[in-house]
Amino acid sequence: MSVGDSRAVLVTGGAGYIGSHACKALAQADYIPVTVDNFVNGFESAVRWGPLECADIGDRVRLDEVFRVHQPVAVMHFAAYAYVGESMKDPGNYYRNNVVNSLTLLEAARDHGVKRFVFSSTCNTYGVPRVTPITEEHVQLPINPYGASKLMVERILRDFDSSHGIRSISLRYFNAAGADPDLEIGEDHDPETHLIPLVLMASAVGAKPLEIYGDDYETPDGTCVRDYIHVTDLAAAHLLALKRLEQGGESNAYNLGNGSGFSVRDVIRTAEGVTGHAIPVRTIARRPGDAPILVGDATKARHELGWRPGHAELSYILETAWGWHCRQGRDDLKTSVG
């Protein structure tokens, strides 16, 4: 890639789960994704579609170097800590990483003349929903530091538009799940805390029971209900958001969700069908910071971005996730797939 390629897009957290899928989508659309990652949660093996810059977005000197070399036309910002429970235990770490470092990134973008910014936000900015499904007009009252940190960045983005002309789109998505249908990349966290990978791990013969955080919520079966969206659909939405900004679209925020909620027990039952194995469970106390139901209304994204989820079925989401885990030859799944 030549210096200052007009198709270069800086992708922070591009070695992570959602960021790597976005990089693939960008490359398929003839952009050049430049991954910026410090590998706290990402994997170098996931960087396949463009240059890699090993850097921390809190390091302004290093960021300046990256911006000078690649001269990107836009930034897609995925780099963040994203565990609700962890944010409740260590809020300072979340505000420092998610807010302060995002501010450093935005100031670098401003100083290097980048005027388009796509932000990976979250439905956790809404807190406990007053109505379901949730629209973008729903009051934002986060109940955990993770959601609060994302909401603060949304506010900073609005101010940077007013003061510096950086137009941004914040994508408030619900539960990312599944894997690249080609099985080139997938969900891999250490430690793993997301439900679908944990359910698949628990399907292995002799595995420890899956822990369910509370079964006394005001939901049909007592377990939390979430809107699961395939990761490739999320990646497609980021690409559409970028194109809208390129076409002169104003700063905005959009929900990304399927509009259907599935409980923890729904996921378990579906996973049993996909894997062919019974999944042992154990109910423990509720986890602080969890809302009972989070289901999104993505009508606005459909009308204004032209986005529609292409893989809304929970069974398909689980099938791709299962295919990815099996392909990795993970020790915790060998007894299930052998």
C-alpha positions in Angstrom: 0.0 0.0 0.0 1.3 3.4 -0.8 1.5 6.1 1.8 -1.7 8.1 2.0 -3.8 5.6 0.1 -7.2 7.2 -0.4 -9.0 4.0 0.6 -7.2 3.5 3.9 -9.4 3.2 7.0 -7.9 3.0 10.5 -9.5 0.2 12.4 -8.7 0.3 16.1 -9.2 -3.1 17.7 -9.0 -4.7 14.2 -7.4 -7.8 15.7 -10.5 -8.4 17.9 -13.7 -10.3 17.3 -15.9 -7.7 15.6 -13.0 -5.5 14.3 -11.5 -8.4 12.3 -14.8 -9.1 10.7 -15.1 -5.4 9.8 -11.6 -5.5 8.3 -12.7 -8.4 6.0 -15.8 -6.5 5.0 -13.7 -3.3 4.2 -11.3 -5.3 2.1 -14.1 -6.9 0.2 -15.4 -3.4 -0.6 -11.9 -2.3 -1.9 -10.9 -0.3 1.2 -7.6 -1.0 2.9 -8.1 -1.7 6.6 -5.2 -0.6 8.7 -5.4 -2.5 12.0 -4.3 -0.7 15.2 -4.2 -3.1 18.1 -2.2 -3.6 21.3 -3.2 -7.3 21.5 -4.6 -7.1 25.0 -7.6 -8.9 23.7 -6.8 -9.3 19.9 -4.9 -11.9 18.0 -2.4 -11.3 15.3 -3.7 -14.3 13.4 -7.0 -12.4 12.8 -5.2 -9.6 10.9 -5.4 -10.9 7.3 -6.8 -8.1 5.1 -4.4 -5.1 5.5 -1.5 -3.6 7.3 -1.0 -4.1 11.1 0.2 -1.4 13.4 0.9 -2.7 16.9 0.0 0.3 19.0 -2.0 1.5 22.0 -4.5 4.2 21.2 -3.6 5.9 24.4 -0.1 6.5 23.0 -0.4 9.8 21.2 3.1 9.8 19.8 2.6 6.3 18.3 -0.8 7.4 17.0 0.6 10.4 15.2 3.1 8.1 13.5 0.4 5.8 12.3 -1.7 8.7 11.0 1.2 10.2 9.2 2.2 6.9 7.5 -1.2 5.8 6.4 -3.1 9.1 6.1 -6.5 7.3 6.5 -9.8 8.8 5.2 -11.7 7.5 8.2 -11.5 5.7 11.5 -13.5 2.7 12.7 -13.2 2.5 16.5 -13.6 -0.9 18.1 -10.8 -0.8 20.7 -12.4 -1.0 24.1 -12.9 -3.1 27.2 -16.3 -4.7 26.9 -17.2 -6.9 29.9 -20.1 -5.7 32.0 -19.1 -7.7 35.1 -15.5 -6.6 34.9 -16.6 -2.9 34.6 -18.5 -3.2 37.8 -15.4 -4.5 39.7 -12.9 -2.0 38.1 -14.8 1.1 36.8 -11.6 3.2 36.7 -10.0 0.9 34.2 -13.0 1.2 31.9 -13.2 4.9 32.0 -9.5 5.3 31.4 -9.4 2.8 28.5 -12.7 3.4 26.9 -13.1 7.2 27.5 -9.6 8.7 27.9 -8.0 6.7 25.2 -10.9 7.4 22.8 -10.4 11.1 23.4 -6.7 10.7 22.6 -7.7 8.9 19.3 -10.2 11.6 18.4 -7.7 14.4 19.0 -5.2 12.6 16.8 -7.9 12.2 14.1 -8.7 15.9 14.4 -5.1 17.0 14.1 -4.5 14.8 11.1 -7.6 16.1 9.3 -9.7 12.9 9.5 -13.4 13.9 9.4 -15.2 10.6 9.3 -15.5 8.4 12.4 -17.5 5.2 12.9 -17.9 4.2 16.6 -18.6 0.8 18.1 -21.2 1.7 20.8 -23.6 -0.6 22.7 -27.2 -1.1 23.7 -25.8 -0.9 27.3 -26.1 2.9 27.0 -29.8 2.5 27.5 -29.8 0.7 30.8 -33.0 -1.1 31.9 -35.5 -0.6 29.0 -38.7 1.1 29.7 -40.2 -0.2 26.5 -39.2 -3.1 24.2 -38.0 -3.2 21.6 -35.7 -0.2 22.2 -35.6 2.7 19.7 -32.8 5.3 19.5 -35.1 7.8 21.2 -35.1 5.7 24.4 -33.6 7.5 27.3 -29.9 6.5 27.9 -29.4 5.6 31.5 -26.7 3.0 31.7 -26.5 0.8 34.8 -22.9 -0.3 34.5 -19.6 1.5 33.9 -19.2 -0.2 30.5 -22.4 1.4 29.2 -21.6 4.7 30.8 -18.1 4.8 29.2 -19.6 4.2 25.8 -22.3 6.9 26.3 -19.6 9.4 27.3 -17.8 8.7 24.0 -21.0 9.3 22.1 -21.3 12.7 23.9 -17.6 13.5 23.0 -18.3 12.7 19.4 -21.2 15.1 19.2 -19.0 17.8 20.7 -16.2 17.1 18.2 -18.7 17.4 15.4 -19.9 20.8 16.6 -16.4 22.1 17.3 -14.2 20.3 14.8 -16.4 19.1 12.0 -15.7 15.4 12.6 -18.9 13.6 11.5 -19.5 10.3 13.2 -22.0 7.4 13.3 -22.4 5.5 16.6 -23.7 2.0 16.2 -25.5 0.8 19.3 -25.6 -2.9 18.8 -26.9 -5.7 20.9 -25.2 -9.1 21.4 -22.7 -9.9 18.7 -22.5 -13.6 18.0 -21.6 -16.2 15.4 -18.6 -16.4 13.1 -17.4 -15.7 9.6 -19.3 -18.1 7.4 -16.0 -19.0 5.7 -14.7 -19.8 9.2 -11.6 -17.7 8.7 -12.2 -15.8 11.9 -14.5 -16.1 14.8 -15.1 -15.4 18.5 -12.1 -16.1 20.8 -11.8 -14.4 24.1 -9.5 -15.1 27.1 -11.1 -15.4 29.5 -14.4 -16.2 27.7 -17.5 -14.6 29.2 -19.9 -14.5 26.3 -22.9 -16.8 26.4 -22.7 -18.6 23.1 -19.1 -19.7 23.2 -19.6 -20.8 26.9 -22.6 -22.8 25.9 -20.6 -24.5 23.1 -17.8 -25.3 25.5 -20.3 -26.8 28.0 -21.4 -29.2 25.3 -18.2 -31.1 25.5 -18.3 -34.5 27.2 -17.3 -34.1 30.8 -17.4 -30.3 30.7 -18.3 -28.3 33.7 -21.9 -27.1 33.8 -22.8 -23.8 32.2 -23.5 -21.2 34.9 -26.7 -19.3 34.4 -26.6 -15.9 36.2 -30.1 -15.8 37.8 -33.4 -17.5 36.8 -35.7 -15.1 38.6 -35.9 -12.2 36.2 -39.3 -11.0 34.9 -39.0 -12.9 31.7 -40.9 -15.9 30.3 -38.5 -18.4 31.7 -36.8 -16.3 34.3 -33.5 -15.9 32.4 -32.2 -12.8 30.7 -33.4 -12.1 27.2 -31.0 -10.7 24.6 -31.1 -9.8 20.9 -28.3 -11.8 19.1 -27.0 -10.4 15.9 -24.6 -12.2 13.5 -21.1 -10.6 13.5 -21.0 -10.4 9.7 -24.2 -8.4 9.8 -22.5 -6.0 12.2 -19.6 -5.7 9.9 -21.8 -4.9 7.0 -23.5 -2.1 9.0 -20.1 -0.5 9.8 -19.4 -0.4 6.1 -22.8 1.2 5.3 -22.2 3.7 8.0 -18.9 4.7 6.5 -20.4 5.0 3.1 -23.2 7.3 4.5 -20.5 9.6 5.9 -18.7 9.6 2.6 -21.9 10.7 0.9 -22.2 13.7 3.3 -24.4 12.1 5.9 -24.7 13.9 9.2 -23.6 12.5 12.6 -26.1 10.1 14.0 -26.7 7.0 16.1 -28.3 3.7 15.0 -29.4 0.5 16.8 -28.3 -2.7 15.3 -30.4 -5.7 16.3 -32.6 -8.4 14.9 -35.6 -7.2 16.9 -36.1 -10.7 18.4 -35.1 -11.7 21.9 -33.9 -15.1 23.0 -33.5 -16.1 26.6 -30.5 -17.9 28.0 -32.5 -21.1 28.0 -33.5 -20.6 24.4 -29.8 -20.4 23.5 -29.1 -23.6 25.4 -31.9 -25.5 23.7 -30.9 -24.4 20.3 -27.2 -25.2 21.0 -28.2 -28.7 22.0 -29.8 -29.1 18.7 -26.8 -27.8 16.8 -24.2 -29.8 18.6 -26.2 -32.9 19.3 -25.1 -32.9 22.9 -27.0 -32.2 26.2 -25.6 -29.1 28.0 -25.5 -29.3 31.8 -26.4 -26.1 33.6 -26.1 -24.7 37.1 -28.0 -21.6 38.2 -26.1 -19.1 40.4 -26.8 -15.6 41.6 -27.6 -12.7 39.3 -24.6 -10.8 37.9 -24.6 -7.1 38.9 -25.2 -4.7 36.0 -27.4 -7.1 33.9 -30.7 -5.8 32.5 -33.5 -8.4 32.3 -34.3 -7.7 28.6 -32.4 -6.0 25.8 -34.0 -6.2 22.4 -33.5 -3.5 19.7 -35.5 -1.8 17.1 -33.3 -1.3 14.0 -36.0 0.4 11.9 -33.9 3.6 11.6 -30.9 1.7 10.4 -33.0 0.0 7.8 -34.5 3.2 6.5 -31.4 5.4 6.6 -28.5 3.0 6.1 -30.2 0.4 4.0 -29.2 -2.2 6.5 -31.0 -5.5 7.1 -29.6 -8.4 9.0 -29.0 -11.3 6.7 -28.5 -14.0 9.3 -31.1 -13.4 12.0 -31.9 -17.0 12.8 -30.5 -18.2 16.1 -29.8 -21.6 14.7 -27.6 -20.2 11.9 -25.7 -18.0 14.4 -25.0 -21.0 16.5 -24.1 -23.2 13.5 -21.4 -20.7 12.4 -20.1 -20.3 15.9 -20.0 -24.1 16.3 -18.2 -24.5 13.0 -15.5 -22.0 14.0 -14.9 -23.6 17.4 -14.7 -27.1 15.8 -12.3 -25.9 13.2 -9.9 -24.6 15.9 -9.5 -28.1 17.2 -10.0 -26.8 20.7 -9.2 -29.2 23.5 -12.5 -28.5 25.3 -14.5 -29.5 22.2 -12.5 -32.5 20.9 -14.6 -35.0 22.8 -17.8 -33.5 21.3 -16.6 -33.4 17.6 -14.6 -36.5 17.4 
